[in-house]
Amino acid sequence: MLTDEQAQLLLTSGQLNYEDILLLDCAYNKITLPQQSITFSVNEAQKRLMLCMLNKISCKREIIKVVWNDNHQRIRDNNYHQLVFQFRALLQRNGLPANLIVTVPYYGLKLNEPLLRELHGCGDAMPEEPRKLLPQLLSFARSLF
Protein backbone atom coordinates (compact mmCIF):
# COMPACT_ATOMS: atom_id res chain seq x y z
CA MET A 1 0.00 0.00 0.00
CA LEU A 2 1.17 3.50 -0.83
CA THR A 3 2.05 5.66 2.18
CA ASP A 4 1.10 9.34 2.46
CA GLU A 5 4.77 10.30 2.10
CA GLN A 6 5.13 8.26 -1.10
CA ALA A 7 1.99 9.85 -2.52
CA GLN A 8 3.29 13.34 -1.71
CA LEU A 9 6.67 12.53 -3.25
CA LEU A 10 4.96 11.49 -6.49
CA LEU A 11 3.15 14.82 -6.67
CA THR A 12 6.40 16.80 -6.51
CA SER A 13 7.76 15.21 -9.70
CA GLY A 14 8.95 17.70 -12.28
CA GLN A 15 8.85 16.09 -15.70
CA LEU A 16 8.39 12.38 -16.29
CA ASN A 17 9.72 10.74 -19.43
CA TYR A 18 8.36 7.35 -20.44
CA GLU A 19 10.97 5.76 -22.73
CA ASP A 20 11.18 8.94 -24.87
CA ILE A 21 7.66 8.13 -26.07
CA LEU A 22 5.60 10.25 -23.70
CA LEU A 23 6.49 13.26 -21.55
CA LEU A 24 4.38 14.42 -18.62
CA ASP A 25 5.20 17.96 -17.57
CA CYS A 26 3.87 18.28 -14.02
CA ALA A 27 4.65 22.00 -13.73
CA TYR A 28 2.55 22.98 -16.76
CA ASN A 29 0.08 20.05 -16.72
CA LYS A 30 0.91 18.98 -20.28
CA ILE A 31 1.34 15.62 -21.97
CA THR A 32 3.58 15.46 -25.02
CA LEU A 33 4.19 12.70 -27.52
CA PRO A 34 7.18 14.15 -29.42
CA GLN A 35 7.24 11.56 -32.23
CA GLN A 36 3.63 12.37 -33.18
CA SER A 37 4.00 16.12 -32.47
CA ILE A 38 1.05 15.95 -30.06
CA THR A 39 0.88 18.17 -26.98
CA PHE A 40 -2.23 18.75 -24.90
CA SER A 41 -3.16 20.16 -21.52
CA VAL A 42 -4.64 18.10 -18.70
CA ASN A 43 -6.30 19.14 -15.47
CA GLU A 44 -4.74 18.41 -12.08
CA ALA A 45 -6.66 15.16 -11.51
CA GLN A 46 -5.82 13.87 -15.00
CA LYS A 47 -2.17 14.74 -14.45
CA ARG A 48 -2.17 12.79 -11.19
CA LEU A 49 -3.87 9.84 -12.88
CA MET A 50 -1.16 9.82 -15.55
CA LEU A 51 1.49 10.09 -12.83
CA CYS A 52 0.10 6.89 -11.34
CA MET A 53 0.12 5.10 -14.70
CA LEU A 54 3.73 6.11 -15.42
CA ASN A 55 4.82 4.99 -11.94
CA LYS A 56 3.06 1.63 -12.31
CA ILE A 57 0.49 2.39 -9.62
CA SER A 58 -2.51 0.44 -10.82
CA CYS A 59 -4.61 -0.36 -7.74
CA LYS A 60 -7.82 1.70 -7.69
CA ARG A 61 -7.51 2.65 -4.00
CA GLU A 62 -3.90 3.79 -4.46
CA ILE A 63 -4.81 5.81 -7.56
CA ILE A 64 -7.61 7.49 -5.58
CA LYS A 65 -5.17 8.22 -2.78
CA VAL A 66 -2.74 9.97 -5.15
CA VAL A 67 -5.34 11.77 -7.27
CA TRP A 68 -7.52 13.11 -4.45
CA ASN A 69 -4.77 13.25 -1.82
CA ASP A 70 -6.37 14.53 1.43
CA ASN A 71 -9.96 13.75 0.41
CA HIS A 72 -9.33 10.16 -0.70
CA GLN A 73 -11.48 8.64 2.06
CA ARG A 74 -14.55 10.62 0.98
CA ILE A 75 -14.18 9.96 -2.75
CA ARG A 76 -16.71 7.53 -4.19
CA ASP A 77 -16.19 5.11 -7.05
CA ASN A 78 -18.26 7.38 -9.27
CA ASN A 79 -15.61 10.14 -9.05
CA TYR A 80 -12.93 7.67 -10.06
CA HIS A 81 -14.93 6.28 -13.00
CA GLN A 82 -15.83 9.78 -14.17
CA LEU A 83 -12.16 10.80 -14.15
CA VAL A 84 -11.18 7.74 -16.19
CA PHE A 85 -14.03 8.39 -18.66
CA GLN A 86 -13.05 12.05 -19.09
CA PHE A 87 -9.37 11.19 -19.49
CA ARG A 88 -10.13 8.63 -22.20
CA ALA A 89 -12.30 11.21 -23.99
CA LEU A 90 -9.42 13.71 -23.78
CA LEU A 91 -7.06 11.16 -25.32
CA GLN A 92 -9.49 10.59 -28.18
CA ARG A 93 -9.98 14.32 -28.80
CA ASN A 94 -6.22 14.56 -29.25
CA GLY A 95 -6.00 11.73 -31.76
CA LEU A 96 -4.92 9.00 -29.35
CA PRO A 97 -6.75 5.73 -28.71
CA ALA A 98 -8.92 5.60 -25.58
CA ASN A 99 -7.61 2.12 -24.79
CA LEU A 100 -4.23 3.64 -23.93
CA ILE A 101 -5.61 3.31 -20.38
CA VAL A 102 -6.84 -0.24 -19.74
CA THR A 103 -9.26 -1.21 -16.98
CA VAL A 104 -8.18 -4.24 -14.98
CA PRO A 105 -11.49 -5.67 -13.68
CA TYR A 106 -11.89 -5.67 -9.89
CA TYR A 107 -8.46 -4.09 -9.47
CA GLY A 108 -7.79 -0.77 -11.18
CA LEU A 109 -6.06 0.60 -14.29
CA LYS A 110 -2.87 0.21 -16.23
CA LEU A 111 -1.10 1.91 -19.09
CA ASN A 112 -1.32 -0.02 -22.35
CA GLU A 113 2.45 -0.05 -22.88
CA PRO A 114 2.47 -2.20 -26.06
CA LEU A 115 0.01 0.22 -27.71
CA LEU A 116 2.08 3.21 -26.59
CA ARG A 117 5.21 1.65 -28.11
CA GLU A 118 3.26 0.86 -31.28
CA LEU A 119 2.16 4.50 -31.54
CA HIS A 120 5.79 5.52 -31.12
CA GLY A 121 6.81 3.08 -33.84
CA CYS A 122 4.39 4.47 -36.41
CA GLY A 123 5.51 8.01 -35.66
CA ASP A 124 4.67 10.14 -38.67
CA ALA A 125 2.95 7.33 -40.56
CA MET A 126 -0.27 9.35 -40.35
CA PRO A 127 -0.11 12.80 -41.98
CA GLU A 128 -0.98 15.85 -39.90
CA GLU A 129 -4.35 16.69 -41.49
CA PRO A 130 -6.01 13.25 -41.09
CA ARG A 131 -4.69 13.08 -37.52
CA LYS A 132 -6.59 16.28 -36.72
CA LEU A 133 -9.62 15.13 -38.66
CA LEU A 134 -9.93 11.71 -37.01
CA PRO A 135 -11.25 12.93 -33.62
CA GLN A 136 -13.77 15.14 -35.41
CA LEU A 137 -14.99 12.23 -37.53
CA LEU A 138 -15.33 10.02 -34.46
CA SER A 139 -17.30 12.71 -32.67
CA PHE A 140 -19.60 13.13 -35.67
CA ALA A 141 -20.15 9.38 -35.97
CA ARG A 142 -21.07 9.14 -32.29
CA SER A 143 -23.60 11.94 -32.67
CA LEU A 144 -25.50 9.84 -35.20
CA PHE A 145 -26.37 7.19 -32.61
Beta strands, then each sheet from edge to edge (+ up, - down):
strand 1: 15-18
strand 2: 22-25
strand 3: 30-33
strand 4: 38-41
strand 5: 101-104
strand 6: 108-111
sheet 1: 1+ 2- 3+ 4-
sheet 2: 5+ 6-
end
